[in-house]
């Protein structure tokens, strides 16, 4: 069963460094420095890679939330290798996501998101899932 995970980081000003030192790459290949979002709330969502009806509904709800709170909130959507993302599907996924969500949801290239992925887990998700990293930043 594919799952829709969501990480919400509120009051980012209480964290210093760490996550803001990361640079990501969007699904269209554009570089994205997280430092540009310092002081804003971030919602980091692991996006579904299937194209089921329930996935479409979830993506439309995410779009609605991102539009409603766009003044205070930046939404980053990430497809996950553990959920079936493959680089070969990147263009079709970008088209699928874009058909359901506006440009205010920033689409990030696929990542290893689960802690069980060990050293392959992307630094962003390592930071989100490791209390020691959060505490020391």
C-alpha positions in Angstrom: 0.0 0.0 0.0 1.5 3.3 -1.1 1.4 6.0 1.6 1.2 9.8 1.5 3.7 11.1 4.0 4.0 14.6 5.2 6.5 16.5 7.2 5.5 19.9 8.6 8.2 22.2 9.9 6.7 25.1 11.8 8.4 28.0 13.3 11.5 27.5 11.3 13.2 30.5 12.9 13.7 28.3 16.0 16.2 26.2 14.0 19.5 27.6 12.9 21.5 26.2 10.0 21.4 22.5 9.1 18.4 22.2 6.8 19.0 25.6 5.3 22.4 24.5 4.1 20.9 22.0 1.7 20.4 22.6 -2.0 17.8 20.5 -3.8 17.0 20.0 -7.5 13.5 20.4 -8.9 11.9 17.9 -11.2 12.6 20.2 -14.1 16.4 20.4 -13.2 16.4 23.8 -11.5 18.7 24.2 -8.4 16.8 25.2 -5.3 18.6 26.5 -2.2 16.6 25.9 1.0 18.2 29.0 2.5 15.8 31.1 0.5 12.9 29.8 2.7 14.5 30.6 6.0 11.9 32.2 8.3 9.0 30.6 6.4 7.1 27.5 7.3 7.9 24.5 5.2 5.7 21.5 4.4 7.7 18.6 2.9 5.4 16.0 1.4 6.4 12.6 0.0 4.2 12.5 -3.1 2.5 9.4 -4.4 4.0 8.0 -7.6 1.0 6.0 -8.6 -1.8 7.6 -10.6 -4.8 6.2 -8.7 -7.9 8.3 -8.1 -7.1 8.6 -4.3 -3.7 9.9 -5.2 -5.2 12.6 -7.4 -7.6 13.6 -4.6 -4.7 13.9 -2.2 -2.7 16.0 -4.6 -5.6 18.3 -5.2 -6.0 18.7 -1.5 -2.3 19.5 -1.1 -2.7 22.1 -3.9 -5.7 23.7 -2.1 -3.7 23.9 1.2 -0.7 25.4 -0.6 -2.8 28.0 -2.3 -4.7 28.9 0.9 -1.6 29.4 3.0 0.8 30.6 0.2 1.7 33.8 2.1 3.1 31.8 5.1 3.9 28.4 3.7 6.2 26.8 1.2 5.3 23.3 0.0 8.0 20.9 -1.3 6.7 17.8 -3.0 9.1 14.8 -3.3 8.5 11.5 -5.0 10.2 8.6 -3.2 12.3 5.8 -4.6 10.9 3.6 -1.9 7.4 4.2 -3.2 8.4 3.3 -6.8 9.9 6.5 -8.2 12.3 5.9 -11.1 14.3 8.5 -13.0 12.7 7.3 -16.3 9.2 8.3 -15.0 10.3 11.8 -14.0 8.9 13.6 -17.0 5.5 11.9 -16.9 5.3 12.4 -13.1 6.1 16.1 -13.5 3.3 16.3 -16.0 0.9 14.4 -13.7 1.7 16.5 -10.7 1.5 19.8 -12.7 -1.9 18.8 -14.0 -3.2 18.6 -10.4 -1.2 21.2 -8.5 -0.2 24.7 -9.3 3.4 26.1 -9.4 3.2 27.1 -5.7 3.9 23.4 -4.9 7.6 23.0 -5.6 8.3 19.6 -7.2 11.7 18.1 -6.2 13.5 15.3 -7.9 13.1 11.8 -6.4 14.9 10.9 -3.2 15.4 8.1 -0.9 13.2 9.2 2.0 13.1 6.3 4.4 15.5 5.8 7.3 15.7 2.1 6.3 17.5 3.2 3.1 20.6 3.8 5.3 23.3 5.8 3.5 21.1 6.3 0.5 18.6 8.3 2.5 18.8 11.9 1.2 20.3 14.5 3.6 17.0 16.3 3.8 15.2 13.3 5.2 18.1 12.2 7.3 17.9 15.7 8.9 14.1 15.3 9.4 14.3 11.9 10.9 17.3 12.1 13.1 16.8 13.9 16.4 20.6 14.4 16.9 20.9 16.3 13.6 18.0 18.6 14.4 19.3 19.2 18.0 22.8 20.0 16.7 21.7 22.5 14.0 
